[in-house]
Amino acid sequence: MKKLNKIFEVMNSVESLDYDFADIIELTKQCKYSNCTHTSETKCAVKEAISDGILSAERFDSYFRLKGEAEYVSKEKNKTKAIDYMKQKKLFQ
């Protein structure tokens, strides 16, 4: 039952990221480019906040990783593949 709950938790976590990382979401709205990846673009508000010490790199890395995983799992049509991916990433304890 725990594994099933973890699957649903990750699948539904895309929506909760906006709430849990509201500070980062607000920063992304200040980037010069609407399709900013926050990795190498100039005038990136997220990168500036990290370099200014306003946002920790660890917090952003956590957000970036969780967002990628949640998007992958929620878009994955073949849920067996999604479960295998989650096992590979050791999301099951």
MOHU-V97046 format. One record per pair of residues at least 4 apart in sequence whose ideal C-beta (glycine too) atoms are under 7 Angstrom apart, sorted by the first residue. I is the first residue (numbers start at 0). GAP is how many residues later the second one is. D is the distance in whole Angstrom. If there is no record, write none. Layout:
i=I gap=GAP d=D
i=I gap=GAP d=D
This chain:
i=0 gap=4 d=6
i=1 gap=4 d=6
i=2 gap=4 d=7
i=2 gap=89 d=6
i=3 gap=4 d=7
i=4 gap=4 d=6
i=5 gap=4 d=6
i=5 gap=85 d=6
i=5 gap=86 d=6
i=6 gap=4 d=6
i=6 gap=76 d=6
i=7 gap=4 d=6
i=8 gap=4 d=6
i=9 gap=59 d=7
i=9 gap=60 d=6
i=9 gap=63 d=5
i=9 gap=76 d=6
i=9 gap=81 d=6
i=10 gap=62 d=5
i=10 gap=63 d=5
i=11 gap=4 d=7
i=12 gap=4 d=6
i=12 gap=53 d=7
i=12 gap=57 d=4
i=13 gap=56 d=4
i=13 gap=57 d=6
i=13 gap=60 d=5
i=15 gap=4 d=6
i=16 gap=4 d=6
i=16 gap=46 d=7
i=16 gap=49 d=6
i=16 gap=50 d=6
i=16 gap=53 d=6
i=17 gap=4 d=7
i=17 gap=7 d=5
i=20 gap=4 d=6
i=20 gap=42 d=5
i=21 gap=4 d=6
i=22 gap=4 d=7
i=22 gap=32 d=7
i=23 gap=4 d=6
i=23 gap=22 d=7
i=23 gap=31 d=7
i=23 gap=36 d=6
i=23 gap=39 d=5
i=26 gap=18 d=5
i=26 gap=19 d=5
i=26 gap=22 d=5
i=26 gap=28 d=7
i=27 gap=8 d=7
i=27 gap=17 d=7
i=27 gap=18 d=6
i=29 gap=15 d=4
i=30 gap=5 d=4
i=30 gap=12 d=7
i=30 gap=13 d=5
i=30 gap=14 d=5
i=30 gap=15 d=7
i=31 gap=11 d=3
i=32 gap=8 d=6
i=35 gap=5 d=5
i=35 gap=8 d=5
i=36 gap=4 d=7
i=37 gap=6 d=5
i=37 gap=8 d=4
i=37 gap=9 d=6
i=43 gap=4 d=6
i=44 gap=4 d=6
i=45 gap=4 d=7
i=45 gap=9 d=7
i=45 gap=14 d=6
i=46 gap=4 d=6
i=47 gap=4 d=6
i=48 gap=5 d=4
i=48 gap=6 d=4
i=49 gap=5 d=5
i=49 gap=7 d=5
i=49 gap=10 d=6
i=54 gap=4 d=6
i=54 gap=5 d=6
i=56 gap=4 d=6
i=57 gap=4 d=6
i=58 gap=4 d=6
i=59 gap=4 d=6
i=60 gap=4 d=6
i=61 gap=4 d=6
i=62 gap=4 d=6
i=63 gap=4 d=6
i=64 gap=4 d=6
i=65 gap=4 d=6
i=66 gap=4 d=6
i=67 gap=4 d=6
i=68 gap=4 d=6
i=68 gap=20 d=7
i=69 gap=4 d=6
i=70 gap=4 d=6
i=71 gap=4 d=6
i=71 gap=13 d=7
i=72 gap=9 d=5
i=72 gap=13 d=7
i=75 gap=5 d=6
i=75 gap=6 d=4
i=78 gap=4 d=6
i=79 gap=4 d=6
i=80 gap=4 d=6
i=81 gap=4 d=6
i=82 gap=4 d=6
i=83 gap=4 d=6
i=84 gap=4 d=6
i=85 gap=5 d=4
i=85 gap=6 d=6
i=86 gap=5 d=6
